[in-house]
Amino acid sequence: MKTVLKICKKCGMRIGSCEPDGNIHTGGGCGGELRDTGISTEEFIVMLKVSNDDEFIDAMIELKNKDIIEYNLKMSQFKAQTAQQNKDVQPVSNSVRCPRCGSTNIQIVPRKWSVLTGYMTNKTDRVCVNCKHKF
């Protein structure tokens, strides 16, 4: 069964409910009647990621009741926005790591001469400052 968001008519508290006959707010001794908003908890979570403001949540509930097309458009925009934010948060690991110890404390040192030819060279080696591993 789909979990839906309900609001207590007496105290205004928002409650997720999946029980078909769960229409009384029992938490905190309120005893108020619960009003079904028609908003799923998944939609509510998306709204909370956009804003925690009570007026915003109430406006979105009202929008769903008045204009479902506009509501669905807004929700798809919010989902895209939160997906983009989640993409931006993921760390980008472009730093070089030592294959032996995993450290990012790497130093570039020039090679003095080539083992194969015995001549001077302009190549460089990466050296881990922590474990002194050359790679």
C-alpha positions as CSV (number, residue, x, y, z in Angstrom):
1,M,0.0,0.0,0.0
2,K,1.2,3.5,-0.8
3,T,2.2,5.7,2.1
4,V,0.5,9.1,2.1
5,L,1.0,12.3,4.0
6,K,-1.7,13.3,6.4
7,I,-2.1,16.5,8.4
8,C,-3.7,16.8,11.8
9,K,-6.6,19.3,11.6
10,K,-6.2,20.1,15.3
11,C,-2.4,20.7,15.7
12,G,-1.2,20.9,12.0
13,M,1.4,18.1,12.4
14,R,2.3,16.2,9.3
15,I,2.2,12.4,9.6
16,G,3.0,9.6,7.2
17,S,0.3,6.9,7.3
18,C,-0.2,3.7,5.4
19,E,-3.2,2.5,7.4
20,P,-6.5,3.0,5.7
21,D,-8.4,3.7,8.9
22,G,-5.6,5.6,10.7
23,N,-7.5,8.9,10.8
24,I,-6.9,10.0,14.5
25,H,-3.6,11.7,15.6
26,T,-2.6,9.7,18.6
27,G,0.9,11.2,19.1
28,G,1.3,13.7,21.9
29,G,-2.3,13.2,23.2
30,C,-3.7,15.5,20.5
31,G,-6.5,13.3,19.3
32,G,-7.2,15.5,16.3
33,E,-8.6,14.2,13.0
34,L,-6.2,13.5,10.2
35,R,-6.8,15.0,6.8
36,D,-5.4,13.1,3.8
37,T,-3.3,15.4,1.6
38,G,-2.9,13.0,-1.4
39,I,0.9,13.6,-1.3
40,S,3.0,10.5,-1.1
41,T,5.9,10.4,1.3
42,E,8.3,10.2,-1.7
43,E,6.9,13.5,-3.0
44,F,7.1,15.0,0.5
45,I,10.8,14.1,0.8
46,V,11.4,15.8,-2.6
47,M,9.6,18.9,-1.3
48,L,11.7,18.9,1.9
49,K,14.9,18.8,-0.1
50,V,13.7,22.0,-1.8
51,S,12.5,23.8,1.3
52,N,11.5,23.1,4.9
53,D,9.2,26.1,5.0
54,D,5.6,25.1,6.1
55,E,4.1,27.7,3.8
56,F,5.9,26.1,0.8
57,I,4.6,22.6,1.8
58,D,1.1,23.9,2.3
59,A,1.2,25.8,-1.1
60,M,2.4,22.6,-2.9
61,I,-0.5,20.6,-1.3
62,E,-2.9,23.3,-2.4
63,L,-1.4,23.3,-5.9
64,K,-1.9,19.5,-6.2
65,N,-5.6,19.9,-5.2
66,K,-6.2,22.8,-7.6
67,D,-3.9,22.1,-10.7
68,I,-2.5,18.6,-10.9
69,I,-0.7,19.4,-14.2
70,E,1.2,22.4,-12.8
71,Y,1.9,20.3,-9.6
72,N,3.5,17.5,-11.7
73,L,5.5,20.0,-13.7
74,K,6.9,21.5,-10.5
75,M,7.6,18.1,-8.9
76,S,9.6,17.0,-12.0
77,Q,11.6,20.2,-11.8
78,F,12.3,19.7,-8.1
79,K,13.4,16.1,-8.8
80,A,15.7,17.2,-11.6
81,Q,17.1,20.0,-9.3
82,T,17.8,17.6,-6.4
83,A,19.3,15.0,-8.8
84,Q,21.6,17.7,-10.1
85,Q,22.6,18.7,-6.6
86,N,23.3,15.1,-5.7
87,K,25.5,14.8,-8.8
88,D,27.5,18.0,-7.7
89,V,28.0,16.6,-4.2
90,Q,29.8,13.4,-5.3
91,P,33.5,13.8,-4.9
92,V,35.7,13.9,-8.0
93,S,38.8,11.9,-7.4
94,N,41.3,13.3,-10.0
95,S,44.3,13.2,-7.6
96,V,47.1,10.8,-8.1
97,R,47.4,8.2,-5.4
98,C,50.3,5.9,-4.4
99,P,49.7,2.4,-5.6
100,R,51.3,1.0,-2.5
101,C,49.9,3.0,0.4
102,G,47.1,5.1,-1.2
103,S,48.6,8.4,-0.1
104,T,48.0,11.6,-2.2
105,N,51.2,13.1,-0.9
106,I,53.1,12.6,-4.1
107,Q,56.3,14.4,-5.3
108,I,57.6,14.6,-8.9
109,V,61.3,14.1,-9.2
110,P,63.4,14.2,-12.3
111,R,65.4,11.2,-13.5
112,K,69.1,11.8,-13.7
113,W,69.9,9.2,-16.3
114,S,68.4,6.3,-18.2
115,V,69.2,2.7,-17.1
116,L,68.9,1.5,-20.7
117,T,71.1,4.0,-22.5
118,G,73.2,5.4,-19.7
119,Y,72.6,8.9,-20.9
120,M,70.9,11.9,-19.3
121,T,67.2,12.0,-19.6
122,N,64.4,14.5,-19.1
123,K,61.8,12.1,-17.8
124,T,60.3,12.3,-14.3
125,D,59.2,9.8,-11.6
126,R,56.4,10.1,-9.1
127,V,57.6,9.4,-5.6
128,C,55.3,8.9,-2.6
129,V,56.5,11.1,0.3
130,N,55.0,8.7,2.9
131,C,56.4,5.3,1.8
132,K,59.1,6.4,-0.8
133,H,57.6,4.2,-3.5
134,K,58.6,5.2,-7.1
135,F,56.1,4.8,-9.8
